[in-house]
Amino acid sequence: MNLAISVASIWQISVLYGLSKSDASHQLKLIMLADTVQLLARGSRSVIMYFQEIATLPSLFQEEILGFGLRVIAGPSTMMVCILIANYYLEKLMQEHKKVPTPLRTAC
């Protein structure tokens, strides 16, 4: 499962990189950074869990401090990605709204 999520993250980072060439929005760069942090944390945690002495389900939440720290990093970075995506689309929506001319109002 971790491999599938990592492949999807790499694909997302590559798509965002291509999009950032045509769109200079700072949110795209921050999303790429947060996705890269998530990918590195997920990969590092997988390596740590692989080399842990007992890799059974009960020991999953009894991991070492480094593995726990990497898991803690993943939560806020996921929230950050969601917030940045929402901000990016709100910014695009606002730009489109500003392009549309408002109808002239007549005095009553």
FIZA-763871 format. One record per residue (C-alpha): residue number from 0; residue in three letters; x, y, z. Coordinates in steps of 0.5 Angstrom, whole numbers. Last residue first. Layout:
BEGIN
<NUM,ALA,<X,Y,Z>>;
...
This chain:
BEGIN
<107,CYS,<-67,109,-20>>;
<106,ALA,<-60,110,-22>>;
<105,THR,<-58,105,-27>>;
<104,ARG,<-53,99,-26>>;
<103,LEU,<-48,97,-31>>;
<102,PRO,<-47,90,-31>>;
<101,THR,<-40,87,-28>>;
<100,PRO,<-35,85,-33>>;
<99,VAL,<-32,78,-32>>;
<98,LYS,<-24,78,-31>>;
<97,LYS,<-25,79,-23>>;
<96,HIS,<-29,73,-22>>;
<95,GLU,<-24,69,-26>>;
<94,GLN,<-18,72,-22>>;
<93,MET,<-22,70,-15>>;
<92,LEU,<-24,63,-18>>;
<91,LYS,<-16,62,-19>>;
<90,GLU,<-15,65,-12>>;
<89,LEU,<-20,60,-9>>;
<88,TYR,<-17,54,-13>>;
<87,TYR,<-10,55,-10>>;
<86,ASN,<-13,57,-3>>;
<85,ALA,<-16,50,-3>>;
<84,ILE,<-10,46,-6>>;
<83,LEU,<-6,50,0>>;
<82,ILE,<-11,48,5>>;
<81,CYS,<-11,41,3>>;
<80,VAL,<-3,40,2>>;
<79,MET,<-3,43,9>>;
<78,MET,<-7,38,12>>;
<77,THR,<-3,33,9>>;
<76,SER,<3,36,12>>;
<75,PRO,<0,37,19>>;
<74,GLY,<-1,29,19>>;
<73,ALA,<5,27,16>>;
<72,ILE,<10,30,21>>;
<71,VAL,<7,26,27>>;
<70,ARG,<8,19,23>>;
<69,LEU,<16,22,22>>;
<68,GLY,<16,23,29>>;
<67,PHE,<13,16,31>>;
<66,GLY,<18,13,27>>;
<65,LEU,<24,17,30>>;
<64,ILE,<21,16,37>>;
<63,GLU,<21,8,36>>;
<62,GLU,<15,4,35>>;
<61,GLN,<10,2,39>>;
<60,PHE,<4,4,35>>;
<59,LEU,<6,-2,30>>;
<58,SER,<8,-6,35>>;
<57,PRO,<1,-9,36>>;
<56,LEU,<1,-11,28>>;
<55,THR,<7,-14,28>>;
<54,ALA,<14,-12,25>>;
<53,ILE,<18,-14,31>>;
<52,GLU,<26,-13,30>>;
<51,GLN,<25,-6,26>>;
<50,PHE,<28,-6,20>>;
<49,TYR,<22,-6,16>>;
<48,MET,<19,-1,20>>;
<47,ILE,<25,4,20>>;
<46,VAL,<25,3,12>>;
<45,SER,<18,5,12>>;
<44,ARG,<18,11,16>>;
<43,SER,<24,14,12>>;
<42,GLY,<19,13,5>>;
<41,ARG,<13,16,9>>;
<40,ALA,<17,22,11>>;
<39,LEU,<21,23,5>>;
<38,LEU,<14,22,1>>;
<37,GLN,<11,27,6>>;
<36,VAL,<16,32,5>>;
<35,THR,<16,32,-2>>;
<34,ASP,<8,33,-2>>;
<33,ALA,<9,39,3>>;
<32,LEU,<15,42,-2>>;
<31,MET,<10,40,-8>>;
<30,ILE,<4,44,-5>>;
<29,LEU,<9,50,-3>>;
<28,LYS,<11,51,-10>>;
<27,LEU,<4,50,-13>>;
<26,GLN,<2,55,-7>>;
<25,HIS,<7,60,-10>>;
<24,SER,<3,61,-16>>;
<23,ALA,<8,62,-22>>;
<22,ASP,<3,58,-27>>;
<21,SER,<6,55,-34>>;
<20,LYS,<12,52,-31>>;
<19,SER,<8,51,-24>>;
<18,LEU,<4,46,-28>>;
<17,GLY,<10,41,-30>>;
<16,TYR,<12,41,-23>>;
<15,LEU,<5,40,-21>>;
<14,VAL,<5,34,-25>>;
<13,SER,<11,31,-23>>;
<12,ILE,<10,32,-16>>;
<11,GLN,<3,28,-17>>;
<10,TRP,<6,23,-20>>;
<9,ILE,<11,22,-15>>;
<8,SER,<6,22,-10>>;
<7,ALA,<2,17,-13>>;
<6,VAL,<8,12,-14>>;
<5,SER,<9,13,-6>>;
<4,ILE,<2,12,-5>>;
<3,ALA,<2,5,-9>>;
<2,LEU,<9,3,-5>>;
<1,ASN,<6,5,2>>;
<0,MET,<0,0,0>>;
